[in-house]
Amino acid sequence: MTINCKGQLKDLSIPRVMGILNVTPDSFFDGGKYNSDKLLLTQAEQMLREGADFIDIGGYSSRPGATHISEDEELKRTVTATEALVKNFPEILISIDTFRGRVAKENILAGGAVINDISGGSLDEEMLPIAGKLGVPYIMMHMKGTPQNMKTLAEYNNLLKEITYFFSKQIARARDFKVNDVIIDPGFGFAKNITQNFELLRNLEHLKILDKPILVGISRKSMIYKTLDTTAAEALNGTSVLNTLALERGANILRVHDVKEAVECVKLWGMVRG
């Protein structure tokens, strides 16, 4: 459960918090909020102060039906952000949220520490070889299709069995390319409907058979606000509830928009666990 991030060993047997910092104009909750260096740095500073272990930089919106952008545009958005963050916060551990190998590589060379791939290596054949050569932790998410068409692909004969098979296959491929530190993300909301998302969370412990740390990203997602008949802006309480249930079922990393509340979930859960 220990991963090596730029020489720092992070023990994931203690749950960690990853703060989401999107540099996109169209992400579902925070799109367009951090469109200047000042706003970006202010938000990163707050997240770090509140206890974020990682900051996840995303330059390609992966919300359902999001606009596809070029690799060059994604590079421009993310590398600029990574360089600014590393310059101002030298000890920061940046996770780069991308399915493109070149984008991952350039951001790691700019000072990033982790690759977070929503496609689990299925959309760019160069991703796993690049992750192996760079020697960085790799977050492998389950998704079918692309952000543009995934909503039409939420059909499974056996949800847990198919997701487990996907991970076992991709973990073996990652091992072939000498990717040593793999973290799995079941991909809530990615080619999964609300019922399937709750089935996945209910049975999250099943994924422990893969013997890999588990990242859970349910922050302010539609499985919360549609169930409660509210909005993403009003889904913080629901997020905290489900994050706590995810911790109880074995989550090692919570990926969130709201760091303070997630850190509080981890602390209180830890006190109950003893």
C-alpha positions in Angstrom: 0.0 0.0 0.0 3.0 2.3 -0.2 3.7 4.2 -3.4 6.7 6.2 -4.5 6.0 9.8 -5.6 9.1 11.8 -6.6 11.0 10.0 -3.8 8.3 10.5 -1.2 6.8 7.3 0.1 3.0 7.6 0.6 1.5 5.0 2.8 -2.0 4.4 1.4 -3.1 2.2 4.3 -3.9 5.6 5.8 -6.6 7.0 3.6 -5.4 10.0 1.6 -7.3 13.0 0.0 -6.8 14.2 -3.6 -8.0 17.7 -4.4 -9.5 18.3 -7.9 -8.2 21.3 -9.7 -9.6 21.5 -13.2 -8.2 23.9 -15.8 -11.1 23.4 -18.2 -13.9 25.8 -19.1 -16.5 23.1 -19.1 -16.0 20.6 -16.2 -19.4 19.7 -14.6 -18.8 21.5 -11.3 -15.7 23.7 -11.3 -15.3 24.4 -15.0 -13.8 27.9 -15.7 -13.2 28.7 -12.0 -9.4 28.6 -12.2 -8.6 30.3 -15.5 -5.7 32.4 -14.3 -2.5 31.6 -12.4 -3.7 33.7 -9.4 -6.9 31.8 -9.1 -5.2 28.4 -9.6 -2.5 29.1 -7.0 -5.0 30.4 -4.5 -7.1 27.3 -4.8 -4.1 25.0 -4.6 -2.8 26.8 -1.5 -6.2 26.4 0.2 -6.4 22.7 -0.7 -2.8 22.0 0.6 -3.5 24.0 3.8 -6.7 21.9 4.3 -4.8 18.7 4.1 -4.7 17.5 0.5 -2.1 14.9 -0.2 -2.3 15.2 -3.9 -3.6 17.9 -6.3 -5.2 16.4 -9.5 -4.8 18.7 -12.6 -7.2 18.1 -15.4 -7.2 19.9 -18.8 -9.7 17.7 -20.7 -13.3 17.6 -19.4 -14.5 14.1 -19.0 -18.1 14.8 -18.1 -20.6 13.0 -20.3 -20.8 14.5 -23.7 -18.0 16.9 -23.1 -16.4 18.7 -26.1 -13.3 16.9 -27.5 -10.2 19.0 -27.5 -6.9 18.6 -29.3 -3.8 17.2 -27.6 -2.0 20.5 -28.1 -4.8 22.4 -26.3 -4.7 19.9 -23.4 -0.9 20.3 -23.1 -1.2 24.0 -23.1 -3.7 24.1 -20.3 -2.0 21.5 -18.1 1.7 22.0 -18.4 1.3 25.7 -17.7 -0.6 24.8 -14.5 1.8 22.1 -13.4 4.8 24.4 -13.9 3.2 27.2 -11.9 2.2 24.9 -9.0 5.6 23.3 -8.8 7.3 26.7 -8.8 5.2 28.0 -6.0 4.8 24.8 -4.0 8.0 22.7 -4.5 6.8 19.8 -2.4 3.4 19.5 -4.1 2.4 16.0 -5.4 0.6 16.6 -8.7 -1.6 14.0 -10.3 -2.1 14.6 -14.0 -5.6 13.6 -15.1 -5.3 12.6 -18.8 -5.7 9.6 -21.1 -3.0 10.8 -23.5 0.5 9.5 -23.0 2.2 12.6 -24.4 0.3 14.9 -22.0 1.1 12.6 -19.1 4.8 12.6 -20.0 5.2 16.4 -20.5 3.4 17.1 -17.2 5.6 14.6 -15.3 8.7 16.1 -16.8 7.3 19.5 -15.7 7.2 18.3 -12.1 4.1 16.1 -11.8 4.2 13.0 -9.6 1.3 10.7 -10.6 -0.6 9.8 -13.8 -4.4 9.5 -13.5 -5.8 7.9 -16.6 -9.6 7.7 -17.0 -9.3 5.1 -19.7 -7.0 2.7 -17.8 -4.6 2.6 -20.7 -7.3 1.7 -23.3 -7.4 5.0 -25.3 -3.7 5.5 -25.9 -1.4 2.5 -26.5 1.6 4.6 -25.5 0.3 5.4 -22.0 1.4 2.3 -20.1 4.9 2.2 -21.7 5.3 5.9 -20.8 4.2 5.3 -17.2 6.7 2.5 -16.9 9.6 4.5 -18.3 8.8 7.4 -16.1 8.6 5.2 -13.0 5.6 7.0 -11.5 2.4 5.8 -9.8 -0.4 5.1 -12.2 -4.1 5.4 -11.5 -6.1 3.1 -13.7 -9.8 3.9 -14.0 -12.5 1.7 -15.5 -14.5 3.2 -18.4 -16.1 1.9 -21.6 -15.9 4.0 -24.7 -15.0 7.7 -24.5 -16.5 10.7 -22.5 -18.5 11.5 -25.7 -20.3 8.1 -25.9 -19.9 6.4 -22.6 -23.5 7.1 -21.5 -24.7 4.7 -24.2 -22.4 1.9 -23.0 -23.8 1.3 -19.5 -24.8 -2.3 -20.2 -23.3 -5.2 -18.3 -24.1 -8.9 -17.8 -22.3 -8.8 -14.5 -21.0 -5.3 -13.4 -18.5 -6.4 -10.8 -17.3 -9.4 -12.8 -16.7 -7.3 -15.9 -14.9 -4.5 -14.0 -12.7 -7.0 -12.1 -11.8 -8.7 -15.4 -10.9 -5.3 -17.0 -8.6 -4.4 -14.1 -6.9 -7.9 -14.0 -6.2 -7.6 -17.7 -4.9 -4.0 -17.5 -2.9 -4.6 -14.3 -1.1 -7.5 -16.1 -0.4 -5.2 -19.1 1.0 -2.5 -16.7 3.2 -5.1 -15.1 4.6 -6.0 -18.5 5.7 -2.4 -19.0 7.2 -2.3 -15.4 4.5 0.0 -13.9 5.2 -0.8 -10.3 2.7 1.3 -8.4 -0.9 0.8 -9.7 -4.0 2.3 -8.1 -7.4 1.3 -9.3 -10.5 3.6 -9.7 -13.8 1.9 -10.4 -15.0 4.9 -12.4 -18.2 6.1 -10.8 -20.4 7.7 -13.5 -18.2 6.5 -16.4 -20.4 4.1 -18.5 -22.5 3.4 -15.4 -25.9 4.6 -14.5 -27.1 5.6 -11.0 -28.2 2.2 -10.0 -24.9 0.7 -11.2 -23.0 3.3 -9.3 -24.7 2.4 -6.0 -24.2 -1.3 -6.7 -20.5 -0.6 -7.2 -20.1 1.4 -4.0 -22.1 -1.2 -2.1 -19.7 -3.9 -3.3 -16.5 -1.8 -3.3 -14.7 -4.3 -1.0 -14.9 -6.9 -3.8 -12.2 -5.1 -5.6 -9.8 -5.8 -2.8 -9.2 -9.2 -4.4 -7.0 -7.3 -6.9 -4.6 -6.3 -4.1 -4.3 -2.7 -5.2 -5.1 0.6 -3.5 -8.5 1.9 -4.5 -9.3 5.5 -5.4 -13.0 6.7 -5.2 -14.2 9.7 -7.1 -17.8 10.5 -6.3 -17.5 14.1 -5.4 -20.7 16.0 -6.2 -21.6 13.6 -9.0 -25.1 13.0 -10.4 -25.5 9.7 -8.5 -25.8 12.0 -5.5 -27.6 15.1 -6.7 -30.1 13.3 -8.9 -30.9 10.8 -6.2 -31.5 13.7 -3.8 -33.3 15.8 -6.4 -30.9 18.7 -6.0 -27.8 20.1 -7.9 -24.0 19.5 -7.9 -23.6 22.8 -6.0 -25.8 21.4 -3.2 -24.3 17.9 -3.1 -21.5 18.4 -0.5 -23.4 16.7 2.3 -24.2 13.8 0.1 -20.6 13.6 -1.0 -19.4 13.4 2.6 -21.9 10.6 3.4 -20.8 8.5 0.5 -17.1 9.2 1.0 -17.5 7.9 4.5 -19.2 4.7 3.3 -16.4 4.3 0.7 -13.8 4.5 3.5 -15.7 1.8 5.4 -15.6 -0.4 2.3 -11.8 0.0 1.7 -11.2 3.3 -0.2 -7.6 4.4 0.1 -7.8 7.7 -1.8 -10.8 10.1 -1.9 -10.7 12.4 -5.0 -12.8 15.5 -4.1 -13.6 19.1 -4.9 -13.9 19.9 -1.1 -10.7 18.9 0.7 -11.5 20.1 4.2 -14.7 18.1 4.4 -13.0 14.9 3.0 -10.1 15.3 5.5 -12.7 15.5 8.3 -14.4 12.3 7.0 -11.0 10.5 7.1 -10.2 11.7 10.6 -13.6 10.9 12.1 -13.7 7.5 10.3 -10.3 6.8 11.7 -11.4 7.6 15.3 -14.3 5.2 15.0 -12.0 2.5 13.5 -9.5 3.0 16.3 
